[in-house]
Amino acid sequence: MSDRLREWRRAVKRRLSFAKRRYIQPPYPKDAQGKTLLHIGCGKINSPEFINVDAQPYAHVHIVTSDISHLVDFADGTVDLVYMCHILEHVKGSELKKVLLEMKRVLKEGGVLRLSVPDFDRLVEVYNASGKDTKAISQQLMGGQDHQYNIHYSIFNHQGLSELLREAGFREVVPWDPDNCRHHNFKDRASRKITVQGRQYPISLNLEAVK
């Protein structure tokens, strides 16, 4: 199948999904342990454990919004886990703390904010390994820029993101493993690798923090 045909089929599938969501509200999931789990910026991923939040109206998205700094559907302290994979970099620098404070607001005491973002330090490794080819990292740094929600405004490394989380009042900032953790029975960018000169480089910084 040609790349052009694949892209056409993806576009048709996306339009059909959007059309379905216009008329049908997906039912909220119920976790086996009665927990409330949010997947913010879920995109095409539909894990049955999560309430899905996204700016694009895929058929499985429960809450369609582009403003994640105001999660009006959730009261204070009602969520056990918030998951955001390659979403925070789409937030303008001036809005980052506001978004993190909103995640903290909806989380219960002891609730977890689980993040995955492009790791600037690892992308520097990719850049150097590629012979300083900017094309090797441009999409991870700047977004695909194929629609209004696919533009990056912020960059992160371990030190900077940890400091930002602590400034927002989170504690116990630690790495998490997408291949060995609860509530992550799917593959996404958290485990993505880029191959350069026959070597694979993970490109994501995966941190979680406790309220």
JOPEMO-V862080 format. One record per pair of residues at least 24 apart in sequence whose ideal C-beta (glycine too) atoms are under 10 Angstrom apart, sorted by the first residue. I is the first residue (numbers start at 1). J is the second residue. Records with the same first field share a line. If there is no record, write none. Layout:
I: J, J
//
This chain:
10: 44
13: 44, 58
14: 44, 56, 57, 58
16: 59
17: 44, 56, 57, 58, 59, 60, 61
18: 56, 57, 58, 59, 61, 64
19: 57, 59
20: 57, 58, 59, 60
21: 54, 56, 57, 58, 59, 60, 61, 62, 64
22: 57, 59, 64
23: 59
24: 59
25: 61, 62, 63
26: 51, 52, 58, 59, 60, 61, 62
27: 62
28: 52, 62, 63
29: 60, 62
31: 80, 81, 183
33: 80, 182
34: 80
35: 79, 80, 81, 108, 111, 182, 183
36: 74, 78, 79, 80, 81, 82, 106, 107, 108, 111
37: 79, 80, 81, 82, 83, 112, 114, 182, 183
38: 62, 63, 68, 71, 73, 74, 78, 79, 80, 81, 82, 83, 84, 103, 106, 107, 113
39: 81, 82, 83, 84, 85, 87, 114, 183, 186, 188
40: 65, 68, 71, 82, 83, 84, 85, 87, 88, 99, 102, 103, 113
41: 68, 83, 84, 85, 86, 87, 88, 90, 149
42: 83, 84, 85, 87, 186, 188
43: 85, 86, 87, 149, 188, 189
44: 188
45: 83, 85, 186, 187, 188, 189
46: 186
47: 83, 183, 184, 185, 186, 188
48: 185
49: 81, 83, 182, 183, 184, 185, 186
50: 81, 82, 83, 183, 186
51: 79
53: 82, 83, 84, 87
54: 87, 149
55: 87, 90, 147, 148, 149
56: 147, 149
66: 90, 148, 149
67: 95, 99, 102
68: 95, 98, 99, 102, 103
69: 95, 96, 97, 98, 99, 100, 101, 102, 103
70: 98, 99, 102
71: 99, 102, 103, 105, 106
73: 106
74: 102, 105, 106, 107
75: 105, 106
76: 104, 105, 106, 107, 108
77: 104, 105, 106, 107, 108, 109, 111, 211
78: 105, 106, 107, 108, 111
79: 103, 105, 106, 107, 108, 111, 112, 113, 211
80: 107, 108, 110, 111, 112, 183
81: 107, 108, 111, 112, 113, 114, 182, 183, 208
82: 106, 107, 111, 112, 113, 114, 115, 208, 211
83: 112, 113, 114, 115, 116, 183, 184, 188, 190, 208
84: 113, 114, 115, 116, 117
85: 114, 115, 116, 117, 178, 184, 186, 188, 189, 190, 191, 192, 204, 206
86: 115, 116, 117, 118, 140, 143, 152, 188, 189, 190, 192, 203, 204
87: 115, 116, 117, 149, 189
88: 115, 116, 117, 118, 152, 153, 154, 156, 161, 164, 205
89: 117, 118, 120, 140, 141, 142, 143, 151, 152, 153, 154, 155, 156
90: 117, 143, 149, 150, 151, 152, 153, 154
91: 152, 153, 154
92: 151, 153, 154
93: 153, 154, 155
94: 153, 154
95: 153, 154
96: 153, 154, 156, 161, 164, 167, 168
97: 164, 165, 167, 168, 169
98: 168
99: 168
100: 161, 164, 165, 167, 168, 169, 170, 209
101: 167, 168, 169, 170
102: 168
103: 165, 168, 170, 209, 211
104: 165, 168, 169, 170, 209, 211
105: 211
106: 211
107: 170, 209, 210, 211
108: 211
109: 210, 211
110: 172, 210, 211
111: 170, 209, 210, 211
112: 170, 172, 176, 182, 183, 208, 209, 210, 211
113: 165, 168, 170, 173, 207, 208, 209, 210, 211
114: 176, 178, 181, 183, 184, 190, 206, 207, 208, 209
115: 156, 161, 165, 173, 176, 190, 204, 205, 206, 207, 208, 209
116: 176, 178, 184, 188, 189, 190, 191, 192, 203, 204, 205, 206, 207, 208
117: 152, 154, 155, 156, 157, 161, 189, 190, 203, 204, 205, 206, 207
118: 142, 143, 152, 154, 155, 156, 157, 189, 192, 203, 204, 205
119: 155, 156, 157, 158, 161, 201, 202, 203, 204, 205, 206, 207
120: 154, 155, 156, 157, 158, 160, 161, 203, 205
121: 156, 157, 158, 159, 160, 205
122: 157, 158, 193, 194, 201, 202, 203, 204, 205
123: 155, 157, 194, 201, 203, 204, 205
124: 157
125: 194, 196, 199, 201, 202, 203
126: 193, 194, 195, 196, 199, 201, 202, 203
127: 196
128: 196
129: 194, 195, 196, 197, 199, 201
130: 194, 196, 197, 201
131: 196, 197
133: 196
136: 194, 196, 201
137: 194, 196, 201, 203
139: 194
140: 189, 192, 194, 203, 204
156: 205, 207
157: 205
158: 205, 206, 207
160: 205
161: 205, 207, 209
162: 205, 207, 209
164: 209
165: 207, 208, 209, 210
166: 209
168: 209, 211
169: 209, 211
170: 207, 208, 209, 210, 211
171: 209, 210, 211
172: 208, 209, 210, 211
173: 207, 208, 209, 210
174: 206, 207, 208, 209, 210
175: 205, 206, 207, 208
176: 206, 207, 208, 209
177: 206
178: 202, 204, 206
181: 206, 208
//
